[in-house]
Amino acid sequence: MIDDWNGFSDPEAAKAETMKLRPGGQIASPQGNALVAVFVISDECPFTNATCLIVDG
């Protein structure tokens, strides 16, 4: 994951401020996105079609 906070004068404070704005207190990861994709194509998700799933952490 690219650490975008390094461009700030206080990277730790910038990261903490960003995390306070996130509902789950985390940022989506490639692994989390993959889990959603696996769920959507699984038998556990038979009635989800023609919809947009927003995966943003």
C-alpha positions in Angstrom: 0.0 0.0 0.0 1.3 3.4 -0.9 1.8 5.6 2.2 0.2 8.9 1.0 0.6 10.5 4.4 4.4 10.9 4.1 3.8 14.1 2.1 2.4 15.8 5.2 4.5 17.6 7.8 3.1 15.3 10.5 2.3 12.0 8.8 1.0 10.3 11.9 -1.4 13.2 12.7 -2.6 13.2 9.0 -3.2 9.4 9.1 -5.1 9.7 12.4 -7.3 12.4 11.1 -8.1 10.4 8.0 -9.0 7.3 10.0 -11.4 9.3 12.1 -13.3 10.1 8.9 -13.7 6.4 7.9 -16.7 4.6 9.3 -14.8 1.4 10.0 -11.7 3.2 11.1 -9.8 1.5 8.2 -9.0 1.9 4.6 -9.9 -0.8 2.0 -7.2 -3.2 1.1 -6.7 -5.3 -2.1 -7.4 -8.4 0.1 -10.7 -6.9 1.3 -11.8 -6.1 -2.2 -11.0 -9.6 -3.3 -13.1 -11.0 -0.5 -16.1 -9.0 -1.8 -15.5 -10.3 -5.4 -15.3 -13.9 -4.1 -18.6 -13.4 -2.1 -20.4 -12.0 -5.2 -19.5 -15.0 -7.4 -20.3 -17.5 -4.6 -23.5 -19.5 -4.0 -23.9 -17.3 -0.8 -25.0 -14.4 -3.0 -27.7 -15.8 -5.3 -30.0 -12.8 -5.6 -27.5 -10.0 -6.0 -27.5 -8.8 -9.6 -27.5 -5.6 -11.6 -26.3 -3.6 -8.7 -23.2 -1.6 -7.7 -21.4 -2.7 -4.6 -19.3 0.1 -3.1 -16.2 -1.3 -1.4 -14.4 1.6 0.1 -13.3 0.4 3.5 
